[in-house]
Amino acid sequence: MSDRYPTEEYGKRGYLNSDFRIFHLKDQLANEFEFHYHEFHKITIFLKGNVRYYIEGTCYELEPYDIVLVNRNDIHRVETDASVPYERIIVYISPGFMETYRTDEYDLSDCFLRAKTKHSHVLRIPSPEKSALLHAIHRLEHSFEDTGYASGLYRQTLFLEFMIQLNRAVQNRRIGYLDRGLANPKIVEILNYINSHLTEPLPIDFLAQTFYLSKYHMMRLFKSETGYTIGSYITYRRLLLARDSIASGMNVTEACFSSGFRDYTTFARAYKAEFGVPARTAKP
């Protein structure tokens, strides 16, 4: 399985019909991966290649053993050099899987939460040769060659060991989040503003005035950096907010208007187009 998808402005990609899936992939692709998102968390452990990873308006130039954390619903794409193989370990993780490993003592999703807070999605190991985390990665990588008894369960156990080592390294500051990568600071400001003011009116003219940009320059720049038009991005984030509100038990109509939509019909049509089902109040 690979992460290669058809060209379109953006869209939901990949599938996860279990709590956890892991792949070891190596390929040479002539085209860029297109902007897309997943309804699950994704970890990419970069092994080899010449790769740029774009996530929510920021570009990261990867080095071997960089760890890329893509939160559920983050917009991302990959740009590869077709002259060299692109090798990586990819893990898909359902939000429920992480919930299973959350207690008062520990939370395996802590590294994802910190990525959100720090606005950085890539972790880099400063001294790989001395790293227990890198050792855990090697063991996980080599487990794909294991066909012995309970090999799948063994691989999952090694992944849990990797997640424990990863969160320990993050908390003890033995591994660091990259400082933003190659990001356009103005687009980062706009993204942060939109996500902090989703429930308020966000007309294009107002955003252009707020960030001292020509409206059309801002629109072109935003699309090139994120894969979204500004209007599509705002709608997408509002739909996610509404879906979470509905899942927590809020009435559909209330969720519509509390998420920043001004018209219920527009909301209902967009919700079904995005998620494939009508908006319905979650059962208690």
Residue pairs with C-beta under 8 A, 6 or more apart in sequence:
1 23
1 25
2 25
2 27
2 29
3 13
3 14
3 25
3 33
3 78
3 90
4 29
4 31
4 33
5 11
5 13
5 33
5 34
5 36
6 34
7 34
8 34
9 35
9 227
9 228
9 229
9 232
10 34
10 35
10 36
10 37
10 75
10 227
10 228
10 232
10 236
11 36
11 37
12 36
12 37
12 38
12 39
12 274
13 36
13 37
13 38
14 36
14 38
14 40
14 42
14 92
16 38
16 39
16 40
16 92
16 94
18 94
19 93
19 94
19 96
19 97
19 100
20 91
20 92
20 93
20 94
20 97
20 156
20 159
21 91
21 92
22 89
22 90
22 91
22 92
22 140
22 155
22 156
22 159
23 89
23 90
23 91
24 88
24 89
24 141
24 144
25 86
25 87
25 88
25 89
25 90
26 48
26 85
26 86
26 87
26 88
27 85
27 86
28 80
28 82
28 83
28 84
28 85
28 86
29 80
29 82
29 86
30 82
31 82
32 77
32 78
32 79
32 80
33 77
33 78
33 79
33 80
34 77
34 227
35 54
35 75
35 76
35 77
35 226
35 227
35 228
36 75
36 76
36 77
37 73
37 74
37 75
37 76
38 70
38 72
38 73
38 92
39 72
39 73
40 72
40 92
40 93
40 94
40 95
41 69
41 70
41 71
41 72
41 92
41 93
41 94
41 95
41 98
41 109
41 112
42 68
42 69
42 70
42 90
42 91
42 92
42 93
43 67
43 68
43 69
43 70
43 90
43 91
43 93
44 53
44 67
44 68
44 70
44 88
44 89
44 90
44 91
45 65
45 66
45 67
45 68
45 88
45 89
45 90
45 91
45 137
45 140
45 141
46 62
46 63
46 64
46 65
46 66
46 67
46 68
46 88
47 64
47 65
47 87
47 88
47 89
47 141
48 64
48 84
48 85
48 86
48 87
49 62
49 80
49 81
49 84
49 85
49 86
49 87
49 88
50 80
50 81
50 83
50 84
50 86
51 61
51 62
51 78
51 79
51 80
51 81
51 86
52 59
52 60
52 61
52 62
52 78
52 79
52 182
53 59
53 60
53 62
53 68
53 76
53 77
53 78
53 79
53 121
53 122
54 60
54 76
54 77
54 78
54 79
54 227
55 68
55 70
55 74
55 75
55 76
55 121
56 74
56 75
56 76
56 121
56 191
56 226
57 183
57 184
57 187
57 188
57 191
57 225
57 226
58 119
58 120
58 121
58 180
58 181
58 182
58 183
58 188
59 181
59 182
59 183
60 66
60 68
60 121
60 122
60 178
60 181
60 182
61 181
61 182
62 68
62 122
63 124
64 128
65 125
65 128
65 134
65 137
66 122
66 123
66 124
66 125
67 122
67 123
67 124
67 125
67 166
67 175
68 121
68 122
69 111
69 112
69 115
69 121
69 122
69 123
70 76
70 121
71 112
71 115
71 116
71 121
72 95
73 240
74 121
75 226
75 227
75 228
75 233
77 227
78 86
80 86
89 137
89 140
89 141
91 159
98 107
98 108
98 109
98 112
101 107
101 108
101 109
101 160
101 163
102 108
102 109
106 167
107 113
107 167
108 160
108 163
108 164
108 167
110 167
110 170
110 171
111 123
111 163
111 166
111 167
111 170
114 170
114 177
115 121
115 177
118 177
119 180
119 188
119 192
120 177
120 178
120 179
120 180
120 181
121 177
122 177
122 178
122 181
123 166
123 169
123 170
123 175
123 176
123 177
123 178
124 175
124 176
124 178
125 131
125 133
125 134
125 169
125 175
126 174
126 175
126 176
128 134
131 169
131 174
131 175
132 165
132 169
133 162
133 165
133 166
133 169
133 174
133 175
136 158
136 161
136 162
136 165
136 166
137 162
139 158
139 161
140 155
140 158
140 159
140 162
143 151
143 154
143 155
143 158
144 155
146 154
146 155
148 154
166 175
168 174
169 175
180 188
184 221
184 225
186 211
186 213
186 221
187 221
187 222
187 225
187 226
189 211
190 207
190 211
190 218
190 222
190 230
191 226
191 233
193 207
193 210
193 211
194 202
194 207
194 230
194 233
194 234
194 237
195 237
198 234
198 237
198 238
198 241
198 259
198 260
199 241
199 258
199 259
199 260
200 260
201 260
201 262
202 234
202 260
204 215
204 218
204 219
204 230
204 231
205 215
207 218
207 230
208 214
208 215
208 218
211 218
213 221
218 230
219 229
219 230
222 228
222 229
222 230
222 233
223 229
223 230
226 233
228 236
234 260
235 270
236 274
238 259
238 260
238 261
239 259
239 267
239 270
239 271
239 274
239 275
241 259
241 260
242 255
242 256
242 258
242 259
242 261
242 267
242 271
242 279
243 271
243 275
243 279
245 254
245 255
245 258
245 259
246 252
246 255
246 279
246 280
246 281
246 282
247 282
248 282
249 281
249 282
249 284
250 258
250 281
251 281
252 279
252 280
252 281
253 264
255 279
256 264
256 267
256 268
256 279
257 264
259 267
261 267
267 279
268 278
268 279
271 278
271 279
272 278
272 279
